[in-house]
Amino acid sequence: MSIGAGSLTRKLYIEKPSGAVDAANQPVGTWLAFKTVWGRPVGPTGMSVVRASMEGVPITPGRYSWRIRYRPNVTSDMRVRYKDMIFSVSEVRHDLDRQEYTDLVCQLGGNNG
């Protein structure tokens, strides 16, 4: 079963670092368009957040996941732009079994966001 187009309702722009460096060989922080994809936000349930806080796990504010169709070439050095928000990709989780989706675990802000 593949992801239905009807559930992917948010237009996302995936960007990658340009790789450009300045005279001191430091990254200049510019971003290039990589892919425009459709996705949907996937977040923890309220109960999982409560359970995590009870177990002493720190809760990271501004942490989101975006589910997109399977894209094996998306990496954690990229970022996601949605409307006027920038999300740095901290983890990429691929559906290795059926290769139907990729989840991008992101942090709001970061990467010049």
N, C-alpha and C positions, 0 to 999 in steps of 0.2 A: 504494500500500500504506500503510495507516495503522498507527499504533502499537498493538500488541495490548494489551488490558487486562491480560493475564497478566504482562507485563514491567514494569508500573507497580505496584510493590508497597509503596511507602512513602507514607504519608499526610503531606502537607506543608501547612503553613499559610502563605500569603503575606500579609504585612502591609504597610500603607502608613503613612507619617507622617500624623499627625492634622492638621498644618498649624496647630495652636494655638500662640500666642505668649504670652509673659509681658508684664508692664508695660513692660519695656525693649525690647519687640518682638523678643525672642530666642525661637527655637523651644523648646518645653518638652519635647520628646523622647518624646511619647506616641505609641503605635502603634494603628492600627485594623485589624480583620480585613478583608481584601480578598477572598480566595478560599481555599477548601480544595480542594486538587488531589491527584491521585495522580501520583507520579513515581518516578524511579530515579536512583541516583547514576551519573554518567558521569565517569570519571577518566582521567588520562593513564596510559599503560602504563609499566611499569618501564623499558623501553628508552628511551622518549622522555624520561624524567627523567634518565637517564644521559647521553643525547645532549645534552640542554640544558646539563647541568653541564659537559660537555667543551667546549662552545662558549662558556663563560663567561657563560651566562645565569643570573642568580640564580634559585634555586628558592624559591618562596614557600610556606612551610609553612602547612598549614591551608586550602589552596585546593581547592575542590571544584566540580563542576558537577552540576546537577540537570536531568534531561530530563523535561519535562512535555508534555502535549498543547499544540498551538499556541494561544498566548494573546497576541495582538498588543497588549493593553493592560497587560501587565506591563512595568515600567520599572526602571531601575537605581537609583532612589531607594527601592526597596522592600527588604524583607528576608524571609527564609525561616526558619520555625521547624520543626524536626524533633525530636521527643521533647523533650529538655531543652537542645537546642543552638540557637543563633541564628546565622544566616549572613547577612552583608550582601551584597547583590547588587552586584557591581562591573561586570558586563557582561551584556547580554541578547542572545542570538543566535537569531534566528528563522529557521526553514526557509522562506525566501521562495519557493522553487521549488514545493514541493507543499503548504506550509502544514500540515504534519503535527505538528511539534514545535517547542518553544522550549527552548533550553538556557540555564540561569541559571548564570553563572560567579560563584561566591561565595567569600567569605573567612569562615572560622570566627571567631566573635567579632564585634566591631564592632557598630554600631547597638544599643548597650545589651545585647550578647550576652555 
